[in-house]
Amino acid sequence: MNLTKTLMTSTALTVAASMSFAESHMANEMTIVSWGGAYSNSQQKAYHDPYMEKTGVKIINDESSNEAVAKLRAMNEAGNVTWDVVDVVAADALRLCDEGLAMEIDPDEMLADGDDGSKASDDFGDLLVGDCFIPQIVYSTTVGYRTDLVGDKAPTDICALFDLEAYPGKRSLEKRPINNMEWALLCDGVAKDEVYDVLETAEGQQQALDKLATIKDNVVWWSAGADTPQLLADGEVIMGSTYNGRLFSLIEEQNQPVAMLWDAQVFDLDGWIIPTGLTDERKARALDYIMFATDTKRLADQAKYIAYGPARKSSAPLVDKHAELGIDMAPHMPTDPENAKNTFLYNYEFWADYRDDIDAKFQAWLVQ
């Protein structure tokens, strides 16, 4: 009996020593890259603050996610990767993975099981769209408009963006082809299920640019997700595209005279990648953070602060009311049946394949 106890004690000490060794060989500081604004604030409250409290690690926030692909390419070429965990959209994750700039993830080994006992691969399911991508939220890019500037007839469909006669005034659109090209083709008569077939061709790309040219002089181009909410709040634009969570913050938290146009909202995924080229200590810390930040509870917690749907199935039942406003969050989710009557499904593979070429054409068009 004493021998058994001795062996059990010895084993426990060995495990504890191993865990202590692993912890001591993790970096005590990390840089996490995201999008800023209301979105980064939701991550701070749901992920960063509890992780720092749990581990004592220092988290440095960087708001460069809109430049993640270009910056990681440059860091890799210079042999100096300074980011530890990076928040990117799914299409960018696929590109980074293809280029060897993001490490591959085994979900059932590197991510926590669901609180319902499900393995991570089942809990995330079809949202695991790439070998390097760790899903975090389902969001949409949609359009917000000033209720006091649109007149007696509020817009009901996405083509209001292109209707300068009914809705004169400035619009704000993201300074990239994604979503703008799709909406342009939809509003130029292309059927929803044919948009990407048309956009594969040079003629289709030109058709989209020609449609955008009809409003080009009335567009304020944005690069950061916080831009459109600020432009709307200041009354500098009558309508503009941004992420539904940013508009939720503007409408519900700031009480601005703004409403959302859910028609043709573009569903997309956002999540984490861990860059390649990290030291073992930094990689261990990044993996430890990811294990924590993407568990069932943490993903549900983020939905208490912003209107994005958690990527885990096991998190959905835990989403309840906004942590500060006390309002039911379900009607503000892009996946709510009332909001999702006419969605547009973003094609990750298309943009992973065509992004660089179409982006070059789009940027050249902008300066014409």
N, C-alpha and C positions, 0 to 999 in steps of 0.2 A: 504493500500500500504506500509506504514511504517512497519506494522507488518510483511508483506511478506519479505521485505528487511531485517528486523531484523532476521527472521528465516533463510533466505538464508545465511546471514553473519554468524550466529551461526553455521549452518551446515558446512560451509566452514572452519570455525575455528576448528570445531571438527575433520573434515577430516585431516586438516593440522596438528593438534596436534597428531592425531593417527599416521600419517606418520612420524612425528618427533620422536614420542615414539618408533616406529618400528626401525627407523634408529639408534637411540641412543642405542637400545638394540641389535645391530649387532656388532660382533667383529670388531675391527679396524685393524686387521692383519690376514692374512690367508696363509697357506702353500698349494701350488698347485703342484702336482706331475705329471711329464711327462717324456719324453724320451730323452730330451737333443738335442744338435746339431741343424741342420737346422729346425727340426720340432718345438722344443721349441722356436726357434727364430721367427718362423711364428706365434706362439701363443702369444708371447710377443708383437709383433707389432699389431696383429689383435684384441687381447682380453685384455691382461694384462695392457698395457700402457693406452689405452682409459678408461679402468675401473678404474685404479688408479687415472687418471686425473678427472674422473667424481665424484668419491667418496672420494678420499683422503686416501683410505685404502692401507696398505702396503702388497704387495704380495711377498712371499718368494718362490723361485723356488727350487724344489727337482727333481732330475733326476733318480728316483728309480722305474719307472714304470715296468721295466723288473722283479722286485722282489715284485711287489705290493701284490700279493696273500699271499705269505709267511709273508711279513711284517705286513699286516693288520691282519692276523691270530694272530701273536705274540702280536701286540698292543692290540687287543681285549682281548686276554687271560690275559694280564697284566693290563687291565682296563685303558689304557693310549693311546688313539688315538690322534696322533699329526698331522695328515693330515686332510685337510678340503675338498679338491676336488682332485680326482685322475683320471688321464687319463689311460684307459686300453683298450685292445682289447675286442671284444664282448664276446668271449668264457670265458675270465677271469671274465668279468662282470656277466655272468650267474652263474659261480661258487661262486662268492662272494655273489650274491643275494641268492642263494640256502642255503648258510651257515649263512645267516643273518648278513653279514658283510657290506652290502650296503643297503641303504634305498630305498624303493619303490618310484617311481615317477609317478605322475598323469600328463601326458604331457599337457593336456588342462588346468590344473590348475597351473602347476609349470613352464611351458615353454611359451614363447611369441608366439602369433599368427604370421603367416606369413605376410609379407608386402603386399601380395595379398589378405589378409583377411581370408585365410584358417586357420583352427584350427591346432595346432601343430601335433595332431595325424594324420591328413590327409597330412600335409606338409612333415613329416618324413616318413609316410606310413609304408611300409614293413621293413624299417630299424630299427624300434622299436622292436628289437628281444628279449627283456627281460624286466621284470617289473622294473628293477633298472638301466637300461642302457640308457644313453642320447647320441644318435649318434652325431658325429661331422664330420667325414670325411670318404670317401671311398678311400682306398689305396690298393696297391698291394705289395706283396713281389716278387721280380723278381731278375734277375741276370745282373750284369754289367761286362764288360770285357774290357781289355786293347786293344785298336785297333792296337797298335804298337807291341803287343806281340803274337797275334794269327795267324800270318803268312798271306798268301795270301787269305785264305778262312775263312771269319768271321763266327762264329757259328750262326746257325739259329734256333736251337731247344734246349730244356732244357737238352737233353741227352748229350750235349757237356760237361756238368759237369762231366760225368762219362767216357768221352773219353780221356784217358791219352795219347793215341797214337797220335791222331790228335792235341791235345792241351796239351802238357806236361807243367807241372808247378803246383804251389800251387793254391788251391782254398780256399775261406773262406765261411764257412757255420755257421748258428746260432747254438749255443750250446743247442739245444732242439730238440725234435723229430718233432714238427710241421713243415710242408712243406717239410723237408728233407725226411721223411718217404713216403709222397705222391709222391714226385718226383722220389724217388728210385723205387717205385712200377711201376710208369708209364714207367720208363726206363728199367724195367725188364719184360715188356710185358703185364702188367695188363691194361685192358681197363679203360678209365677215369671214366666211370659210375660205375665201380666195385671196385674202390680203397678202399672206406671205408668199403665195405663188407669184403674185404680181410683183411683189417687192424684191423677188429674186432677180428680176430682169432690170437691165439698164433703163428700159422704157418705163417700167413701173416706178423706179426710183425717181425718174424725172417727172412723172405724173404727180407723185407726192410732193416734190419740191415746187412744182408749178401751182399746186393747190395752196401750199403754205405761202407762196409768193403773193397771193391775193390779200393776205393780212400782214405781210412782213413789216410794212411801215408802221403798223400799230402794235408791234410785239416788243415787250421788254423781256430779254433773254436772261434766264436765271441759271446759276450753277449750284447754289446751296439750297437745301430743302426749306430753310427758314426764310428765303427771299420772298416767295409768293405770299405767305401769311403777312409779312411786314408790308408788302406793297398793297395788299387788300386792306389791311388795317389803316394805312395812310390814305386810302382812297386814290392811289396813283394808277390802279388798274381796276377795270370793271369786273374782270374774271381772270382766272389763271389756274394753271395746273400745279399740283403738288401732291404730297402723300396724304392719304385720308387721315392719318393720325395727327398731322400738323393742322389740318383743318378742324378736326375735333377740338384740339387745344384752343384754336382761335375762336371757335364758336361757343364752346361750353365753359372753358376756363377764363377766357378774356371777354366774353359777352359782346363780341363784335357783330355788326349787322351783316353777317355772311351766312350763306347756305351752301350745301354741297349738291353738286350735280352728279348723281351716281351712274347715269347712263354711260355705257361703254367704258366703265372703270376698268383699268387694266390690272388684273390679278398678277401678283409677283411674289417671289420668296426672297427673304433676306436672312442672312445668317453669318456664321463665322468661318474663317479659314485661319490656319496657322502657317505662317510663311516657312519655307525651307531656308536653310542656312543659319538656323539658331544654334547656339551652344547647347550642350546637353542640359545644363541647368535651366536655361531659359525655356527650352522645349518642355522639360518636366513641369515647370510652373504653368506654361500655357495649357498643357493637357489637364493639369489639376484644376485650373480655372474653368476650362470648358466642361469638365465633368460636373462641376458645381453649377455653373451658370445655365446649363441646358437640362437640368433635371425637371421633373414634373412641377414641383412647387415654384421654382424660379420663373419658368415660362408663364405659369398662371399669374404670378405676381406682377410681371411686366404689364399684363393686360389690365391691371388695376390703375395704371397710370397713362395708358395710351390705347387708342382703339385699333390695335392690331391683334389678329387671332394667333394664339400660340400654336407652334408647329407640332407639338405632341398631342396625340389623341387623349392621353390620360390627363392633360392639363385643362382641356375644355370644360369639364364639369366643375372645376374649381374657380372658373371666371365668374365673378359676381358683380359687385358694385365698385365704382371708382373709389379709390382709397381716400380721396380728399373731398370730392363733390358729393359722394353718396348716391349717384345716379346709376341705374342699371346700364351696364356696358354693352349688353347683347345687341340692342338696336343700332349701335354705333359701329358695329363690326362690318367690314366689307362683305363678309360671308353671310350676313343676315339675309334671309330670303327676300325681304322687301327691297333691300339694297342691291341684291344680286340678280335682279330680273333680266338685265341685259349687260352681261359682263363680256369683256374681251380677254381671251386667254393669251398671255404673253408666251412667245415661242423661244425658250432658252437656247435650243440648239441653233435656231436660225441666227440669232444675234451673236452667239459664240463663233459661228462660221463667217458672218458677213460684217460684223461690227467695225473692224478696222477700215475696210474699204468704203463702207457707206458713211462712216464718220468723217473720213477724209473728204468725201464728196459734199457732205452736209456743211462742214466747216468752210470749205471753199465757197459754197453757195452763200453762206452768211455774210461774207465780206464783199460780195459782188455789188 
